[in-house]
């Protein structure tokens, strides 16, 4: 009984930590990633504002972040984390490298979503005198919305996976709980419970994302 209560208490605390990490990284990462994705698309499109220099620089920065394994990124960003949060331990500290990874991840997915928009619609908007703001808000974001929702779903699930890794280096969360109880204490039942919990959460997010994307898809 005492063991069960301790575990439930630890599980509740870990779930809150994971929720905090994932929420911060999702909100900041997806807003910044969306802007970066737009920059990548606009600066590569001859119909809009093609600029090879900006496109190469933005793409190079994104590629650098994406090419670094997340565990190494955690360590590399320790000075930045310390300056921003004042600590390298805890879910808020883990949110910094999680956000950096999610920005690069979502930016590429957003760029692909914008590439799927029919260029004829952009040409029509330009022919009617639409400016870049109108094309972004009235054409690109509207037409790419279902694809962006799917990209967001994939990003959130990836962040959850990354958050488990962050837990192993002091970030807390469900990943940390699984390692402490399941690995160091050899309590495999705890490991299974945390894994099942993560599977359920991921399934809910995936199904919800698909339903929203289908509703937004024009027939």
C-alpha positions, 0 to 999 in steps of 0.5 A: 500500500505504502509502495503504491502510494509512493509510486502514484505520487511520483507518477503524478509529479513526473506527469506534471513535469513532462506536461510542463516541458512538452507544453513550453517546447510545443508553444514556443517551438511551433510558433518559431518553427512556423515562422522559420518554415515560412521564411524557408518557403518564401525565400525559395519561391520565385513567385514571392521573395526568392532570396538564396542567401537568406534561404541558405543561412536559415536552412544551414542553421536548421540542419545544424540543430537537426544533425546533433543528437538530442542527448548531445544538444542537451549538453551543448546548450547547458550554458544557454540553459543556465543563462536563461533559466538559472539552472540546468536541473528540472523541467524548465531547464530541460525545456530550453534544448527541447524548444531548440530541437522542436523549432528546427524539427517543426520548421522543416515540416512546415516548409514541406506543408507550404510546398504542398500548396497549389502554386496556381492559388499563389499566382491567382492571389498575385494577379489580383494584387495580393501582397505578401501578407495577404498571400501568407494569411489568406492562402498559405496558412489556410491551404496548408492548415491540415498538413500543418496540424499533422506536422504539429502532431508529429512534432508533439509526439517527438517532443514527448520522446525527447522529454524522456531523454531529458529526464535521464540528465536531470530534467525530471518527467516520466522518462526520469521516473522510468529510469529511476524506478525501472532501471536503478531499482529493478522495478520492471512493473514501474517501467511497464506502467510508464511505457504504457502511459506514454503509449496511451498519451501518444495514441490520443495525440495521434488520433486527435491530430488526424481527426482535426486535420481531416475536418479541416481538409477541403473535399 
